[in-house]
Amino acid sequence: GTMYHVNRRIGDGPFQYVGCTGERKFVDATVPAGASALIYQVQGMRSTAVGPIGSHIVNFGTTRAGGVVTPAMVVASSKVRVAA
């Protein structure tokens, strides 16, 4: 079957490996307090074939009147679910 390798970048930091899953979803239970923007790279692998890297951007924030988004931070460790 296909395995999905997941890397995460917090803010402007480097991408770091956070896990692998055989499903088309991944729960990141290691999001640290203080994170405000996360980027995930997901790459499918099967046998000797490697797929392209897909990126998923997660921003934490609140919406105000007029649709203006203000940044917020994770105040405690949190879980993020990435699904295809």
PyRosetta script that sets phi, psi and omega in degrees:
from pyrosetta import init, pose_from_sequence

init()
pose = pose_from_sequence("GTMYHVNRRIGDGPFQYVGCTGERKFVDATVPAGASALIYQVQGMRSTAVGPIGSHIVNFGTTRAGGVVTPAMVVASSKVRVAA")
pose.set_psi(1, 178.4)
pose.set_omega(1, -179.6)
pose.set_phi(2, -88.3)
pose.set_psi(2, 136.4)
pose.set_omega(2, 174.0)
pose.set_phi(3, -112.1)
pose.set_psi(3, 144.5)
pose.set_omega(3, -179.8)
pose.set_phi(4, -116.3)
pose.set_psi(4, 119.5)
pose.set_omega(4, 177.2)
pose.set_phi(5, -92.0)
pose.set_psi(5, 132.8)
pose.set_omega(5, -175.0)
pose.set_phi(6, -119.8)
pose.set_psi(6, 126.6)
pose.set_omega(6, 174.5)
pose.set_phi(7, -117.9)
pose.set_psi(7, 150.9)
pose.set_omega(7, -178.0)
pose.set_phi(8, -133.2)
pose.set_psi(8, 141.8)
pose.set_omega(8, 172.6)
pose.set_phi(9, -121.2)
pose.set_psi(9, 132.7)
pose.set_omega(9, 176.8)
pose.set_phi(10, -105.5)
pose.set_psi(10, 119.9)
pose.set_omega(10, -178.5)
pose.set_phi(11, 59.7)
pose.set_psi(11, -128.6)
pose.set_omega(11, -179.5)
pose.set_phi(12, -97.3)
pose.set_psi(12, 10.9)
pose.set_omega(12, -177.8)
pose.set_phi(13, -72.6)
pose.set_psi(13, 178.4)
pose.set_omega(13, 179.4)
pose.set_phi(14, -76.7)
pose.set_psi(14, 157.8)
pose.set_omega(14, 172.9)
pose.set_phi(15, -71.7)
pose.set_psi(15, 138.6)
pose.set_omega(15, 177.9)
pose.set_phi(16, -131.5)
pose.set_psi(16, 142.7)
pose.set_omega(16, 178.1)
pose.set_phi(17, -66.3)
pose.set_psi(17, 129.5)
pose.set_omega(17, 178.3)
pose.set_phi(18, -119.5)
pose.set_psi(18, -9.6)
pose.set_omega(18, 176.4)
pose.set_phi(19, 158.7)
pose.set_psi(19, 179.6)
pose.set_omega(19, -178.7)
pose.set_phi(20, -141.0)
pose.set_psi(20, 143.9)
pose.set_omega(20, 179.3)
pose.set_phi(21, -142.5)
pose.set_psi(21, 151.5)
pose.set_omega(21, 175.6)
pose.set_phi(22, -96.1)
pose.set_psi(22, 3.8)
pose.set_omega(22, 178.8)
pose.set_phi(23, -109.6)
pose.set_psi(23, 166.6)
pose.set_omega(23, 178.7)
pose.set_phi(24, -88.6)
pose.set_psi(24, 34.0)
pose.set_omega(24, 174.8)
pose.set_phi(25, -150.7)
pose.set_psi(25, 156.7)
pose.set_omega(25, -178.4)
pose.set_phi(26, -150.5)
pose.set_psi(26, 131.6)
pose.set_omega(26, 176.9)
pose.set_phi(27, -107.5)
pose.set_psi(27, 119.4)
pose.set_omega(27, 178.4)
pose.set_phi(28, -94.7)
pose.set_psi(28, 103.8)
pose.set_omega(28, -178.4)
pose.set_phi(29, -94.1)
pose.set_psi(29, 13.2)
pose.set_omega(29, -175.5)
pose.set_phi(30, -116.9)
pose.set_psi(30, 21.7)
pose.set_omega(30, 179.0)
pose.set_phi(31, -68.6)
pose.set_psi(31, 121.1)
pose.set_omega(31, -175.9)
pose.set_phi(32, -79.0)
pose.set_psi(32, 154.5)
pose.set_omega(32, 173.6)
pose.set_phi(33, -59.2)
pose.set_psi(33, 142.5)
pose.set_omega(33, 179.5)
pose.set_phi(34, 94.7)
pose.set_psi(34, -9.1)
pose.set_omega(34, 179.2)
pose.set_phi(35, -71.1)
pose.set_psi(35, 135.8)
pose.set_omega(35, 179.0)
pose.set_phi(36, -121.2)
pose.set_psi(36, -25.1)
pose.set_omega(36, 178.3)
pose.set_phi(37, -143.2)
pose.set_psi(37, 130.7)
pose.set_omega(37, -179.9)
pose.set_phi(38, -125.9)
pose.set_psi(38, 142.6)
pose.set_omega(38, 172.2)
pose.set_phi(39, -125.2)
pose.set_psi(39, 128.5)
pose.set_omega(39, 178.1)
pose.set_phi(40, -109.4)
pose.set_psi(40, 138.4)
pose.set_omega(40, 170.8)
pose.set_phi(41, -112.0)
pose.set_psi(41, 127.7)
pose.set_omega(41, -179.2)
pose.set_phi(42, -121.7)
pose.set_psi(42, 130.5)
pose.set_omega(42, -179.7)
pose.set_phi(43, -133.0)
pose.set_psi(43, 123.3)
pose.set_omega(43, 178.5)
pose.set_phi(44, -82.4)
pose.set_psi(44, 141.9)
pose.set_omega(44, 178.5)
pose.set_phi(45, -138.2)
pose.set_psi(45, 135.5)
pose.set_omega(45, 177.8)
pose.set_phi(46, -141.9)
pose.set_psi(46, 121.7)
pose.set_omega(46, 178.6)
pose.set_phi(47, 52.5)
pose.set_psi(47, -112.8)
pose.set_omega(47, 179.4)
pose.set_phi(48, -103.5)
pose.set_psi(48, 1.2)
pose.set_omega(48, -179.7)
pose.set_phi(49, -94.8)
pose.set_psi(49, 138.4)
pose.set_omega(49, 178.7)
pose.set_phi(50, -124.7)
pose.set_psi(50, 128.1)
pose.set_omega(50, -179.5)
pose.set_phi(51, -85.3)
pose.set_psi(51, 172.6)
pose.set_omega(51, 177.1)
pose.set_phi(52, -70.0)
pose.set_psi(52, 159.2)
pose.set_omega(52, 178.1)
pose.set_phi(53, -81.9)
pose.set_psi(53, 129.6)
pose.set_omega(53, 173.8)
pose.set_phi(54, -105.6)
pose.set_psi(54, 140.8)
pose.set_omega(54, -179.9)
pose.set_phi(55, -112.3)
pose.set_psi(55, 140.5)
pose.set_omega(55, 178.3)
pose.set_phi(56, -129.6)
pose.set_psi(56, 123.3)
pose.set_omega(56, -178.7)
pose.set_phi(57, -102.2)
pose.set_psi(57, 130.6)
pose.set_omega(57, 178.2)
pose.set_phi(58, -121.4)
pose.set_psi(58, 119.0)
pose.set_omega(58, 175.9)
pose.set_phi(59, -115.4)
pose.set_psi(59, 136.1)
pose.set_omega(59, 176.2)
pose.set_phi(60, -97.4)
pose.set_psi(60, 132.7)
pose.set_omega(60, 179.8)
pose.set_phi(61, -174.6)
pose.set_psi(61, 177.7)
pose.set_omega(61, 177.6)
pose.set_phi(62, -125.5)
pose.set_psi(62, 148.4)
pose.set_omega(62, -178.8)
pose.set_phi(63, -100.5)
pose.set_psi(63, 134.0)
pose.set_omega(63, 176.6)
pose.set_phi(64, -103.7)
pose.set_psi(64, 173.2)
pose.set_omega(64, 175.5)
pose.set_phi(65, -57.3)
pose.set_psi(65, 140.8)
pose.set_omega(65, -178.6)
pose.set_phi(66, 88.0)
pose.set_psi(66, 1.9)
pose.set_omega(66, 176.2)
pose.set_phi(67, 78.4)
pose.set_psi(67, 12.2)
pose.set_omega(67, 178.7)
pose.set_phi(68, -77.9)
pose.set_psi(68, 128.8)
pose.set_omega(68, -179.8)
pose.set_phi(69, -99.3)
pose.set_psi(69, 128.2)
pose.set_omega(69, 176.2)
pose.set_phi(70, -106.6)
pose.set_psi(70, 138.3)
pose.set_omega(70, -178.9)
pose.set_phi(71, -67.9)
pose.set_psi(71, 147.5)
pose.set_omega(71, 174.7)
pose.set_phi(72, -135.1)
pose.set_psi(72, 166.2)
pose.set_omega(72, 178.7)
pose.set_phi(73, -121.7)
pose.set_psi(73, 156.6)
pose.set_omega(73, 172.4)
pose.set_phi(74, -71.6)
pose.set_psi(74, 121.6)
pose.set_omega(74, -177.0)
pose.set_phi(75, -91.6)
pose.set_psi(75, -12.6)
pose.set_omega(75, 174.9)
pose.set_phi(76, -146.1)
pose.set_psi(76, 161.7)
pose.set_omega(76, 177.8)
pose.set_phi(77, -52.9)
pose.set_psi(77, 140.8)
pose.set_omega(77, -173.5)
pose.set_phi(78, -140.1)
pose.set_psi(78, 168.7)
pose.set_omega(78, 176.5)
pose.set_phi(79, -109.3)
pose.set_psi(79, 139.2)
pose.set_omega(79, 175.1)
pose.set_phi(80, -122.7)
pose.set_psi(80, 132.8)
pose.set_omega(80, 179.8)
pose.set_phi(81, -105.9)
pose.set_psi(81, 123.5)
pose.set_omega(81, 176.1)
pose.set_phi(82, -111.3)
pose.set_psi(82, 123.9)
pose.set_omega(82, -179.0)
pose.set_phi(83, -133.5)
pose.set_psi(83, 147.4)
pose.set_omega(83, 177.4)
pose.set_phi(84, -86.6)
pose.dump_pdb("model.pdb")
